[in-house]
């Protein structure tokens, strides 16, 4: 009886199984935005330098974006002032001429695959 009287009431008897655990959070060392490369502003013109092949646009089939110029629609490398672990953080828009018709293509690219213009 002495041991159980020292414990909180929620941890004694039948209620011990249903006791609410206090919420806890574990935080790793924080990385500030200043230590991460700054995000690329929207509207920045880019040129694809790597051999990137897309196949998600049916009218183009397998198409190589190497040498194409486009613009950054969004950079998701930082969200709410915290860095993300996105592998391809740049969402870029390209307009490709396919047999006289312009086809709009959106592709997710890594920063080392493009050159800022």
LUMTORVEX-699899 format. One line per 10 residues: their letters; for each residue z, y, x of N, C-alpha, C, CB. Coordinates in steps of 0.2 Angstrom, whole numbers, plus 5000, padded with zeros to 4 digits. Each point is the difference from the previous one (the first is absolute). Glycine has a CB too. Layout:
BEGIN
A	Z:Y:X:Z:Y:X:Z:Y:X:Z:Y:X | ...
***
This chain:
BEGIN
XXXXXXXXXX	5000:4994:5004:5000:5006:4996:5000:5006:5004:5006:4994:4991 | 4997:5006:5015:5000:5006:5004:4994:5002:5003:5011:4997:5003 | 4985:4997:4999:4993:5002:5003:4995:5003:4994:5002:4990:5008 | 4999:5007:4986:4995:5003:4995:5002:5007:4998:4998:4988:4996 | 5009:5014:5005:5002:5006:4997:4997:5006:5005:5010:4995:4995 | 4989:5003:5011:4997:5005:5005:4993:5001:4999:5008:4996:5008 | 4988:5000:4989:4993:5000:4999:4999:5005:4994:4998:4988:5005 | 4996:5015:4994:4998:5004:4995:5000:4996:4993:4994:5008:5008 | 5007:4994:4987:5000:4996:4993:4993:4997:4999:5009:5008:4996 | 4986:4995:5006:4993:4997:4999:4999:4994:5004:4996:5011:4997
XXXXXXXXXX	5008:4988:5008:4999:4994:5005:5004:4995:4998:4996:5007:5009 | 5008:4993:4986:5005:4995:4998:4998:4996:4994:5009:5007:5005 | 4992:4986:4995:4999:4996:4994:4993:4999:4998:5011:5004:4996 | 4988:4996:4998:4993:4999:4997:4995:5005:5002:5005:4993:4991 | 4998:5013:5009:4996:5006:5001:4997:5000:5008:5006:5006:4991 | 4997:4990:5013:4997:5000:5007:4993:4998:5001:5012:4997:5003 | 4986:4999:4992:4992:4998:5000:4996:5006:4998:5003:4988:4998 | 5000:5016:4998:4995:5005:4997:5002:5007:5002:4999:4993:4990 | 5005:5007:5016:5002:5006:5002:4994:5004:5003:5011:4995:5003 | 4989:5012:4996:4994:5004:5002:5001:5002:5007:4999:5004:4988
XXXXXXXXXX	4996:4994:5016:5001:5002:5007:4998:5008:5001:4997:4988:5003 | 5006:5015:5001:4999:5007:5002:4993:5000:5003:5012:5003:5001 | 4984:5002:4997:4993:5001:5003:5001:5002:5007:4995:5003:4989 | 5000:4994:5015:5001:5002:5007:4992:5001:5002:5011:4994:5002 | 4989:5010:5003:4993:5001:5003:5000:5000:5007:4997:5007:4991 | 4998:4990:5012:5000:4999:5008:4994:5004:5002:5005:4989:5000 | 4997:5016:5004:4994:5004:5003:4999:4999:5007:5003:5009:4991 | 4991:4991:5011:4998:4999:5007:5000:5007:5003:4993:4989:4998 | 5005:5012:5008:5000:5006:5003:4994:5004:4997:5005:4996:5011 | 4997:5010:4987:4995:5004:4996:4995:5003:5005:5008:5003:4991
XXXXXXXXXX	4985:4997:5007:4995:5003:5004:4998:5006:4996:4996:4989:5005 | 5004:5017:4998:4998:5006:4997:4993:5001:5000:5011:5005:5003 | 4987:4999:4993:4993:5002:4999:4997:5003:5007:5001:5001:4987 | 5003:5003:5016:4999:5003:5006:4998:4996:5006:5007:5009:4996 | 4996:4985:5003:4998:4995:5006:4994:4995:4998:5012:5000:5003 | 4986:5001:4991:4994:4996:4998:4994:5005:5000:5007:4992:4993 | 4987:5005:5008:4994:5004:5000:4999:5004:4993:4994:4992:5009 | 5005:5014:4992:4999:5004:4993:4994:4997:4996:5005:5010:5006 | 4996:4990:4987:4995:4998:4996:4994:5004:5000:5009:4995:4993 | 4985:5002:5006:4994:5003:5000:4999:5004:4994:4995:4991:5007
XXXXXXXXXX	5004:5015:4993:4999:5004:4994:4994:4998:4995:5005:5009:5006 | 4996:4991:4988:4995:4998:4995:4994:5005:5001:5008:4995:4992 | 4986:5002:5008:4994:5004:5001:4997:5000:5007:5004:5007:4990 | 5000:4990:5014:4998:5000:5007:4993:4996:5001:5012:5002:5004 | 4983:5000:4999:4994:4997:5002:5001:4995:5005:4993:5009:4996 | 5005:4984:5003:5001:4995:5005:4993:4997:5001:5012:4998:4997 | 4988:4998:5009:4994:4996:5001:5002:4993:5003:4993:5011:5003 | 5005:4984:4994:5002:4993:5001:4997:4998:5007:5000:4997:4988 | 5004:5002:5017:4998:4998:5007:5001:4992:5001:5004:5011:5004 | 4999:4986:4992:5001:4992:5001:4995:4997:4995:5012:5001:5003
XXXXXXXXXX	4986:4993:4999:4996:4996:4996:5004:4997:4994:4992:4997:5010 | 5008:5007:4984:5003:4998:4994:4995:4998:4995:5010:5008:5002 | 4990:4986:4995:4996:4997:4995:5003:5000:4994:4994:4993:5008 | 5003:5010:4987:5003:4999:4993:4996:4996:4996:5005:5012:5001 | 4997:4985:4994:4996:4996:4995:5003:5000:4993:4998:4992:5009 | 5006:5013:4989:5003:5001:4994:4995:5004:4995:5011:4999:5005 | 4984:5003:4997:4995:5004:4996:4994:4996:4999:5004:5011:5004 | 4995:4987:4990:4994:4995:4999:4994:5002:5001:5007:4996:4991 | 4991:5011:5008:4994:5003:5001:4998:5000:5008:5001:5007:4989 | 5004:4993:5015:4999:5000:5007:5000:4993:5004:5005:5012:5000
XXXXXXXXXX	4998:4984:4997:5001:4993:5003:5005:5001:5006:4988:4996:4997 | 5010:5000:5009:5004:5001:5006:4997:5007:5003:5003:4987:5002 | 5001:5018:4999:4998:5006:5003:5005:5002:5006:4995:5003:4988 | 5002:4999:5017:5004:5003:5006:5001:5007:4999:4995:4991:5008 | 5011:5011:4993:5001:5007:4999:5000:5004:5007:5007:4997:4990 | 4992:4999:5015:4999:5003:5007:4995:5006:5000:5004:4989:5005 | 4999:5017:4997:4996:5006:5001:5000:5004:4993:4993:4994:5008 | 5009:5004:4987:5000:5004:4994:5006:5005:5000:4996:4990:4994 | 5002:5016:5003:5005:5005:4999:5002:5001:4993:4994:5006:5009 | 5013:4995:4991:5003:5001:4993:5006:5004:5000:4996:4989:4997
XXXXXXXXXX	5008:5011:4998:5006:5004:5000:5006:4997:4998:4993:5010:4998 | 5013:4992:5005:5006:4996:4998:5002:5003:4993:5004:4999:5012 | 4997:4996:4984:5003:5001:4993:5008:5000:5000:4990:4995:4995 | 5013:5001:5009:5007:5000:5000:5002:4996:5007:5001:5000:4987 | 5005:5002:5015:5003:4997:5006:5007:4997:4998:4993:5007:5008 | 5008:4987:4992:5006:4997:4997:5005:4998:5006:4994:4996:4990 | 5005:5006:5016:5004:4998:5006:5007:5003:4999:4990:5000:5007 | 5011:5005:4989:5006:5003:4999:5001:5001:4992:5000:5006:5012 | 5006:4992:4986:5001:5001:4993:5008:5002:4999:4991:4991:4997 | 5009:5015:4999:5007:5003:4999:5003:5001:5007:5001:4994:4989
XXXXXXXXXX	4996:5009:5016:5003:5001:5006:5002:4994:5004:5003:5011:4996 | 4995:4983:5003:5001:4994:5003:4994:4997:5002:5011:4999:4994 | 4989:4998:5012:4993:4996:5002:5000:4994:4996:5000:5005:5012 | 4994:4993:4987:4998:4993:4996:4997:4996:5005:4998:5005:4989 | 5002:4988:5009:4997:4995:5005:4993:4998:4998:5011:4996:5002 | 4985:5009:4995:4993:4999:4998:4996:4998:5006:5002:5008:4990 | 4994:4987:5009:4996:4998:5006:4993:5004:5000:5005:4988:4999 | 4993:5014:4995:4994:5004:4999:5002:5006:4996:4992:4990:5001 | 5011:5015:5002:5003:5006:4996:4995:5005:4998:5010:4998:5006 | 4984:5002:4996:4995:5005:4998:4996:4998:4995:5000:5005:5011
XXXXXXXXXX	5000:4998:4983:4995:4999:4995:4995:5005:5000:5009:4995:4992 | 4985:5002:5010:4994:5005:5001:4994:4999:4995:5003:5000:5012 | 4994:5005:4986:4994:5000:4996:4994:5001:5004:5007:5004:4990 | 4988:4992:5008:4993:5001:5003:4995:5000:4995:5004:4994:5010 | 4991:5010:4991:4994:5000:4996:4994:4997:5003:5004:5010:4994 | 4994:4984:5004:4995:4996:5004:4993:5000:4996:5009:4993:5005 | 4986:5009:4998:4993:5000:4997:4997:4993:5000:4998:5012:5003 | 5001:4985:4991:4998:4994:4999:4993:5000:4996:5012:4995:5001 | 4983:5005:5002:4993:5000:4997:4999:5006:4995:5000:4987:5000 | 5002:5019:5003:5000:5006:4996:5005:5002:4995:4988:4998:5001
XXXXXXXXXX	5017:4997:4998:5006:5001:4996:5006:5001:5004:4994:4994:4991 | 5010:5011:5008:5006:5000:5004:5006:4996:4997:4997:5012:5002 | 5006:4984:5002:5005:4995:4998:5007:5003:5003:4991:4990:4999 | 5014:5011:4997:5006:5002:5002:5004:4994:5002:5000:5010:4993 | 5003:4990:5013:5004:4994:5003:5007:5003:5002:4989:4994:5004 | 5016:5002:4994:5007:5002:5003:5002:4994:5004:5003:5007:4990 | 4999:4995:5016:5002:4994:5005:5007:5002:5003:4988:4997:5002 | 5016:4999:4999:5007:5001:5003:4999:4998:5008:5006:4997:4989 | 4995:5008:5015:4999:4999:5007:5006:5002:5004:4988:5002:4998 | 5012:4995:5008:5006:5001:5005:4998:5006:5004:5003:4988:5001
XXXXXXX	5002:5016:5002:4998:5006:5004:4996:4999:5006:5011:5004:4995 | 4989:4990:5008:4997:4999:5006:4992:4998:4998:5011:4996:5006 | 4988:5003:4988:4993:4998:4998:4996:5006:4998:5004:4990:4996 | 4999:5016:5004:4996:5006:4998:5001:5006:5006:5001:4997:4987 | 4995:5008:5013:5000:5005:5004:5001:5007:4996:4993:4994:5009 | 5011:5010:4992:5001:5006:4996:4995:5005:5002:5012:4998:4998 | 4984:5005:4997:4995:5005:5002:5003:5007:4999:4991:4992:4997
***
